[in-house]
Amino acid sequence: MADAEKTIQRNPHPDFKKVEASRPDWDTTSQFTFSKTKAPEWKLGDGGNDGGESLKKEHVEIDPYEEGRPATFNYKLLISAIVPRPVGFCSTISGDGKSTNLAPFSYFNVINHDPPLFIFGFSGGLDRAKDSLKNLIDTKECCINIISEHFIEAANATSINAPYGISEWALTGLHPAPCSNVKASRVKEAIFSIEARLVETKEYESRATPGKKTGVLAIVEGVRFWAREDAINKDRNIIDPAVLRPMSRLGGITYARVQDGIEIPRPDFEEQTADGKADNLIKPKAEGQSQL
């Protein structure tokens, strides 16, 4: 996708710097805080917390394969709707060990904990794999770094369309640090990093243009974690969000800060229904289908 920026038109501003200059400065005083939920007294059966306003709105139906609909429209729609997304900042090294690569991926997530499994989505096919995917296939390993506020500009800069062979590490000023089980470096600035090994890849074919390979899914397994000492708890099982200050991906060229959180305990069925007030809500699943 990086080579198709002019087609995608991810940046909606003709003069981005002018638009940026009109915005407030970065708030260096903001602290991570917890707030109540919008409806702290919510109970079973209450539905949305907007008083039913969302039910008054209609929806438009979109066929992703509609004749004349460019594939880039689906791309722009999905990255603006499936949000916020974590960013997988992936470092790799070539099979001969002579070249390294560092790139951010918003087609990324964790999918299992035992074993620790993560997925990356690469645009294009295996026959024209770009540096990160080629390196991952050749070496069967990589390092995933989570992006925080204090190096967001540098992380974003690794998506630059630099000529082949130019180091993203040097262009951004980020610092490589050694891993224990993989040859790729981790980002020293990152508060949390994951050494990983390739499990498998699966290639996908375009629906709009049969025969054209348009995507590759890679599953990797985490084999070692790195957590900054001031961010991890005593049991080494929780990262403090106030220290991590992760950046998430929204649509287009938009990122988002994570500045506040809410806590909602997972409900227990027996506790929530013990007083009998929810008896009229306890129905077979078939009766709970769409009533619109």
C-alpha positions, 0 to 999 in steps of 0.5 A: 500500500505504501507505493500507492499513496497517491491513489489511496489519498490517505492524507486529506489535507492539501497543505498538512503543515498549515492545518497542523499549525492551526491546532493546539500544542501537544499537551505535555501535562496530561496524565493517564486517568480513570473515569466512571463509565457513562452509565455506572448504574447500567443493569441487564437489559438496559441496552445502549447508554444514549437513550435510544438515539442510535436506534433513530439512525438508518444505515447504508448497505455497502457491497465490497465487491460492487461493480466499479468500487475500487479496492482502495475504497474498502481499505480506507473504509476498514481502517477508519472503522476498525479502530483503534488498532494497535500498531505492530512495529516490526523489526527484521533482518535479511537472511544474509544478515547484511540488511535490517528493516523497521516498519509499522503495521496496523494490520496487527494483533495478538490472537492467543496467549498459550502459545503467545501468537500474533498476526501481521497482514501484509499487502501484496503477494509473496511474489512481490514481498517487501522487505519486512515480509521477505526478511520474515520468510527468509529468517523465520523471525522478527521483533515486535515493538509497541509504539508509545507517545515518546517516539511516535514521530520516529515510528511513523517516519519508518513508513517513508518510501526510501530507496531500497537499502536505506536504513530506517534506523538511521533515518529515524534516530531510533536505537537498536538493542540486542535480542536473546533468541532472534537476530533482529534488533528490538527498539531500545525506546520501546517500553514493551517488545516481543521476540517472535518466530514465524509459524506460518503464512497464508496468501490471499487472492483478490475477489475483484481481480481473480488470480491477483495476490493481494495479501499475506497473513503471517502468524508469529509466536512470541518466544521472549518478552522485554518490558521496561522496569518502570512499566512492569509490576512485581509479578511481571504480568501487567504493563502500566498504561500510564507508563506505556502511553500507547499510540493507536491507529485510526483512519487515514494518517490519524493516530490516537493517544490513550489518555483515560480508561474505564473499568467494567468488571465482567458480569457473573450470571448468578449474581446478576440474576439472583434478585429475580429482576432479570427473569423476563430477560432470560430467554432462549437464544433464538428469541434474542435475534434481531427485532429491527 
